[in-house]
Amino acid sequence: MRRVRVWERARRDLAEATRFMAKENPDAARALARSLDDTMRVLARCPEAGHAKPGQAERILQAKGTPYRLIYRSDVAEVVILRIWHGARAWPPVI
C-alpha cells in the first residue's frame, strides 16, 4: 500500500466543497468527505485506478457517488492528491 499525501490546494478544494454543501445539507457534506476519503484509500491500494490523458502526468479518479474527481500523481512510494475537482468544471483549470 502506498502512502497518500494531500497537497494544501487539494485540502482547500475539499474545505470549499464541503463548506458550500454544508450550508444547505450538512449530511451531504459529510457524505462527500467520506466518499473522497474512501477514494483516497482506493488509491493507496491501487494507484493505477484512475485514468490518464495522453501526454499528462496527472491521473483522474472519480469519487463514487459524487461529481468530484481526485487529480493525482503517483510513484513507487506515494500517491499525491493535487486537486479535488468538480466534474462540471474544465480540467486543467484556465488561469
Secondary structure in CASP SS format (residue, H / E / C, confidence):
PFRMAT SS
TARGET T0000
AUTHOR 0000-0000-0000
METHOD secondary structure of the structure
MODEL  1
M C 1.00
R C 1.00
R E 1.00
V E 1.00
R E 1.00
V E 1.00
W C 1.00
E H 1.00
R H 1.00
A H 1.00
R H 1.00
R H 1.00
D H 1.00
L H 1.00
A H 1.00
E H 1.00
A H 1.00
T H 1.00
R H 1.00
F H 1.00
M H 1.00
A H 1.00
K H 1.00
E H 1.00
N C 1.00
P H 1.00
D H 1.00
A H 1.00
A H 1.00
R H 1.00
A H 1.00
L H 1.00
A H 1.00
R H 1.00
S H 1.00
L H 1.00
D H 1.00
D H 1.00
T H 1.00
M H 1.00
R H 1.00
V H 1.00
L H 1.00
A H 1.00
R H 1.00
C C 1.00
P C 1.00
E C 1.00
A C 1.00
G C 1.00
H E 1.00
A E 1.00
K C 1.00
P C 1.00
G C 1.00
Q C 1.00
A C 1.00
E C 1.00
R E 1.00
I E 1.00
L E 1.00
Q E 1.00
A C 1.00
K C 1.00
G C 1.00
T C 1.00
P C 1.00
Y E 1.00
R E 1.00
L E 1.00
I E 1.00
Y E 1.00
R E 1.00
S E 1.00
D C 1.00
V C 1.00
A C 1.00
E E 1.00
V E 1.00
V E 1.00
I E 1.00
L E 1.00
R E 1.00
I E 1.00
W E 1.00
H E 1.00
G C 1.00
A C 1.00
R C 1.00
A C 1.00
W C 1.00
P C 1.00
P C 1.00
V C 1.00
I C 1.00
END
